Amino acid sequence: MDQVGFGIVGCGGIGPLHADALAEVEEARLVAACDIVPERAQKVAEKHDCRWYDSYERLLGDDQVEVVNICTPSGMHADMGIQAAKAGKHVLSEKPLDVRLDKADALIEACHQSRVKLACIFQNRFNAGARKIKRAIEEGRFGDLVLGVADCIWYRAQSYYDSGEWRGTWALDRGCLCNQGVHFIDQLCWFMGDVEQVSCADTPTLKRNIESEDLGIALLRFENGARGVIQATTLAYPGVSGRVVVCGTTGSAAIDGGNLLTFKVEGEEEAPVASAQQSGPTTASDPLANLPTGHAAQMIDMIEAIRDDREPTVNGREARRAIHVLDLIYRAAGRPA
């Protein structure tokens, strides 16, 4: 079967990890890398034996590129995704779909109108521990869900924000909730369901010289009546953990990245789960300490969605959930939408 051709735009941060993940997927071929800084695109191209461009329009004009991986700053995701959709390309966006809900909605609509697939990277949904929790919830083994907690207690020095003019800006990045915490917000909503209301929120900028929040706290009410808590910061030296906890009347679970910490169901014996273990630096302290496994799984899912003409697992509507929650949090905290 022919390989599906991918093109990556944005090679300064997460883009090279996308290229490494694609190299693990037999059904995929990296056709081209693109960056406005030519040296970045050239570096990826040399490593993966592909073409490179310093013009996004040239990447979109490459007939062998079927899927565009958008790895640019978050506030550019929707605009670039819309361009790709109008060029007839499928879109695989890094998280989040955008920093603004209205722009994310415009991207979803553009992909629908152009009849192309849209997916967003939320690789934590693909690990074994997360799937075990989701399956138990769907089977009703946790009973009525009553509480969900998402913690992202990480560390980013000022030098991290100074490494790119867009980092920490309101227009292109936002803060610890939207950049780092969004992974755990997505997973929380995947487990608990849609959020109906943010009762209160606080999103101050305490220590970092940035426009956006370096700490965020919110209290939620889900549509199913359960309550929720979200806590995020990039001030916790040296970086502690990212954790999601789900509590029900007959079962509860907690997961930290790919590691299932707790899984207990009333009347059942505890069973081990094949969770991904990571030694050395983690994303709690190093933004690029990622394992490509989850990214590769999402790229395989995109290929299968194209070939089977189905929706990707984390499609636009699914990815929108986290942005909706962020929008509610920022509004409750008095931040502009």
Secondary structure, 3 states (H helix, E strand, C coil): CCCEEEEEECCCCCHHHHHHHHHCCCCEEEEEEECCCHHHHHHHHHHHCCEEECCHHHHHCCCCCCEEEECCCHHHHHHHHHHHHHCCCEEEECCCCCCCHHHHHHHHHHHHHHCCCEEECCHHHHCHHHHHHHHHHHCCCCCCEEEEEEEEECECCHHHHHCCCCCCCCCCCCCCCCCCCHHHHHHHHHHHCCEEEEEEEECCCCCCCCCCCCEEEEEEEECCCCEEEEEEECECCCCCEEEEEEEECCEEEEEECCEEEEEEECCCCCCCCCCCCCCCCCCCCCCCCCCCHHHHHHHHHHHHHHHHCCCCCCEHHHHHHHHHHHHHHHHHCCCCC
